[in-house]
Amino acid sequence: MYYIGVEEQQAVLEVLKNGNLCRYGPANSTVSNFERGIREKFNTKHALATNGGTASLVIGCYAAGIGLGDEVIVPAYTWVATPASVVIANAVPIIAEIDNSLTIDPKDIEAKITPRTKAIMPVHMIGVPSNMSAILDIAKKYDLIIIEDVAQAIGASYHGKRLGTHGHLGCFSLQQSKIITTGEGGIIISDDQRLADRSQMISDGGNLWGVSAHTDAFFPGMNFRMDEMRGAVADVQLGRLDGFINNMRIRKQKLRQAIDGVKGVELRYLHDSEGDAATTLVFFLPTSDLAGQFGESMARHGVPAGPMYRHGNGDKHVYPGWEYILNKNTYHPNGLPYSHPTYGEIEYSDDMCPNTLDYLGRAICIGIHPEMSDESIEKVSQSIKSASDEIFG
């Protein structure tokens, strides 16, 4: 999806010319400028640039104090980094169903809460906000932390408020396939000073670079810092963000209108249609077999397509593809966190979330690009109409 222009190239060249590649070298740091821009655009008190989206999730878990004996509820449809970050923090991910928005189902969140539950990680998948009103109510009821995974929806919103600012922490990715990119990179934001201080310590080798009123913000850390070249690209890309989203929303609306009333097709539910980043248009067929036939028909009409999930396809966005999570593999032979007696027997299986597999098996996803042409929109809509005519008559 990414777009890199002359401005990004010039910004990187400026960094190379001044020779300061670490954020702590130059007086006018590109990383600091980018963080300032994030704080302003997202109306948040604290923003920390990182070297990856996974790093942001790991930082979020550590900052929130998640660890051995804790459980974190994650959706069954998300990139494997989401549950992996929980295991890296020495806690256990509990996998919950999604609903017809393809985001975590609040009903299944509540069904899977135990005395060990510490946090919920809603993931705003392929541009669409989760049901944050329901999730916030659950978190308040059970006194849980919310860590939003906004890797695939930076700039989108829910009820007029940017995603990533509804929970205690918001984690973002700037990997190359995301809405804005630095190749690899990430962000973590919070309005909570304690969480921000702890995030800084984890990210910056245990250096807070200042004084904290929170005594639990001092401990050994790692190095998840963003460098100046990525900061330069990120700062330019941030300036493009709202334009990208606006362009995608215009194009998605054109496509929606073009396929309105097509027989046999049910559009993905949106918890907030105005907040959608509009990176994709997803629709469901009545069965997975029909979704396969529909995709084949679309391909015959020039638009390759197919179900979002087929059994055994190994997609690490869908929980059966998380082999080392389902198998409870860990880096150390002691088997922690799973072997800790607090948990009893943690059981995973590749059929544990049937609703998720049903939705994704019946779903077809069309990517929306900020520069998608009217001709491309027409081609996609015609292939959908033709497939519908072939299959449903």
N, C-alpha and C positions, 0 to 999 in steps of 0.2 A: 504493500500500500504506500510505502514511503515515497517522498519526493525530496530530492536534494538539489538546491539551486546554486547560483553564483554566490549568493550571500553567505551560505554555509562554507563554501570553498575559501572565500576571502577571510572569513572569521578564523578558520583554522590556520591559514597562512600567517595571520597576524600573531597568533600564538607561537608559531614556529619561528617567526622573525624575532620576537622578544626573548625566546629561549626559555621561558618559564613554563614548564609542562605540568608541574605540581600546583595545586590550588593555593598553596601557602607561599609561592614565590612572588607573584606579581602583586602590586598595590591594588590594581583593578582586576580582581579575579573574575574570569568568565563563569566559573562555577558559582561564586557568590552572587553574581548578577542574575544567573538563572534561578537560583533559590529565591532571590528577592522577587523575581517575576512570578514564580509559583505562588508565593505568599500573597501577592497582590491579586492575581487572577482567581485564586481559589478562596480568597478572603480567609486565610488561615494564619495562625500566629507563628507556626514553626514549619520549616521545610528543609529537608536534608537530601542533597543529591547523592546517589550511590552508583556503584558500578554494575548494577543489574537489578532486574525485577525480583529474581529469587533472593538476592541479597536484601532487598527491602522487606520481603516477607520474613526472612530470618531475623533481621533487626527488629521487626514488629513483634515477633514472638518473644524474643529476649527482653525487649523493652517492657512488654506487658507482664513479665515475670512468669511466663509459661515454662513449665519444666516437668520433671519426673513426678508422676502421680496425677498429672492433669490430662484432660481430654479436650480436644478442639473439634468442633463440628464443621465439616467442609462439604461442599456439594460433590455429587458423583460425576458432574460434568465440569471439569476445569483442567488446566494444564497441571501435570504431575508435580510441578514445583509447589503448588499449594499444600497438598498433604505432606510432601517431602520436607517443607520448612518446619512443620510441626514435629516430625520425627527428629530433625536436626536439633531442635530445641529440647529433645529428650521427652517429648510428650506423645500421646497417641491420637491420631486423626480418626474421627468417627464420621463415616460417610453417610450423607443424607441424600434423599431423592431430590430431583428437580421437578418443577411443574411445567405447564405449557408455555411459560415464558423462557424456558431453558435456563432458569436461574433457581437457586435453592428454594425448596418448598418449606415455608414456615411451619406447616403442620408437622412435617417430618422432623424439623429441628426440635420442636417441643417434645415429640415422641422419643427423641434420642438423648434428651438431657438426663444426666445422672448426677450424683453428688460430686463426681470428679470433673464435671464440665467446667472449664475455665473461660472459654471464648467461643465465639462464632466467627467464621470467615466467609461472609457472603462474597461471591465472585460475580461481577457484572459482565457476563459472557457475551462475546461478539457484539459489543456496543450497547447492550440493553441493561438498564438498571434493575437490580433485584427489588423485591418488595420490602423496601427499607422501613416503612411504617410498621408492618407486622414484626419485622426482625427487631426493631428498636423496642417494641412493646415486650417481646419475649426477653430481650436482654435486661430490660428494667425489672421485669417480674422475677427473674432468677439471678440478678446481679452478675451479669456476664459482660465480658469485654467484647467489643466488636472491632475486628481488624478487616477493613474492606480491601479486597483484591480488585484493583481497578486497572489491571494490566491491559485489558482489551477495550477500555472505555474511557480513556483520559479525555476530559473536557465535557463528557456527558453529565446529565444532572437528574435529580429526582425531586419533584415538587419545587423546582426553581433553585435548588441548592446543588452545587457541584458534587459529583460522586467522589468519595474519599474524605468528605467532610462531615458525614453523618455519624460515623463511628468514632471510636477513641483514636484509631490510627488509620491512615489511608496509604496503601502501597501501590506503586505504579511501575510499569516497565517502559523502557525506551528501546527495546530490542527492535531489530530491523523490520519485523512484520507489523509493528504497532502503528497507531495513528500518527504520532510523531516519533522520531528515532534519533539515536546517536550510534546505531549499530548494536551496541550493548549499553545498558545504563538503566537507572531507576531513580525513584523519588520516594520518600516517606514523609508524610505530613501529620501534624497533630496540633490541637489547640491546648494540649496539656503540657505544662512546663516540665513536670517530672518525667513524662514519657519522652519528651523531646531531649532532655538531658541524658536519659538512659540510652536513647537511640544514638546520640552523639558519641557516647563512650564506647558502645559496641562497634560503631562504624569507623571510629578514628583511633584504633589501637589503645583505647583507654585514656584518651586525651579529651578533656572537656573544654579546654581552652577558655576557662573562666571559672566562676564560683557557682555552685549549686546549693540551694537551700535543702536539697533532698539528699540525705546521707546514703540512701540506697542507689544513688546514681554514680557511685565510685567503685569500679571493679575492672579487671582486665578486659580488654576489648580485642577486636579483630581489625582488619583493614578492608573496608568496603567503600573507600573514597572514590569519587569521580575525579578524573584528571581534567586539565585545562582544555585539551583539544575537544573532548566530548562536551565540556561545558560550553565551549564556543558554538558547537553545532546545536546543542540543546537550546541555547538562548535564542538563536534564530528560528529554530523549529517552533518554539513556544509562541513566537509572534505569528506563526502561520496557523496555529491550532484552530481558532474559532472559524477562520476562513475554510479550512478543510471540512470541519463539521457542517458548516452551513451549506457548502457545496454538496456534501453527501446527503444531507437532508432533502435538498431540492431534488436530487436525482432519485432518491428512494421514493419520494412522494410521486414522481412521474411514473416510476415502475409500478407502484401500488395502484395508481389510477388506471394504468394500462391493463392490468390483469384483474381489475375489479369484476366480480361476478363470474370468474372462470370456474367451471364446474369441477367439483372434486377436490378443490384446493382450500385449505383453512390456514389463514395467516397466523404466525406466532403471536401469542398474547404479549402486549406491552403494558407494564405496570405504570409507565408514564411515557406516552407517545411523544410528547414534546421534549422530553429529556433524552430520548434515544440518540446515540451518536451516529446512527444510520450507516454503520459500516457494512451491514448485511441486510438482506431480506430473506427470511426463513418462512417456509410454508410446509404444512403437513398434508400427507395423503392418508386415506383411511387405514391402510395396512402397510407393513414394510415391503411386502411383495409388490404392491401397487407403486410404492415409492421407487423401487428398483426399476419397474417397467416404465414409470414416468421419466426417470432419469435417462434411461436408454433412448426413449423417444425424443427427449430434448436434445440428446447428443446427435441423433440422426438429423435434427433440424439445426445443427451447427453450434449448440451450446452444451459442452460436456457437463454432466451433472449426475448425481446419485445420492443415495441416502447418506446422512451424516455419520451413521454408524452401521457397520456390518460385523457380525460376530467373528472374532479372530483377526480383525484388521490391524490390531496393535496400536491404534491411535491413543497416544498418551494424554489426550484431552478427555478421554472417557475411562472411568475407573477400571474396567477389565484390562486396560493397557498398562495399569500401574503394577506390573508384576512384583517389583521389589517392595511395594507397599502391601499388596495382598499376601505375599509370602512372608511378610514381616522380617525382611532382610535388614541387617544393621551392620555398621562398619566394624563392630567389636563382637567377639564370640560370646560375650556375656548376654547378648540378646536384648539389652535395654534399648528402649523403655518397655518393650512388650513383656519381658520376663519379670518385671517388678510385681511383687505379690499384690500390690494395690489393685491391679487391674483384673485379676482372675484370668479367665480365658477370653482373649480378644479373637473373635472369629470374623474373617472376611471371606467372601466368595465372589466369583465373577457373575453371579446371578442375584446378588443381594439387593439390588435396586432395580426391580423389573420395570417400574414406571419410567425411569431414566432411559433404559434401553428401548422401551416402546416408543417414547417420544423421539429419540434420536434416530431410531430405525425407520421412522415414518417421515422424517424431516429432510427437506432439500434446502440447501443454503446457497444464496446468490451473493457474491461479494459486490459491494458498492465502492467505487473509487471516486475521489474528489473530482477527477477529470473525465469521468465516464461520459461518453458522447451520447447524444440523442440517438444516433444510429445503433449504438450498442444496446441502449435501453430498448429500442424497437426490436432488435434481434432477439434479446432475451425474452421479452413479452410475447413475441410471436412463437417462440419455441415452446413456451408454457401453454399458450392457447392451442397450439397444434398437438402437443402431447395430451392435453385434456380432451380434445376432439377425438383423438385416436383411441383413448382408453375409456372415456365415459360417454362418448357419442354426442 
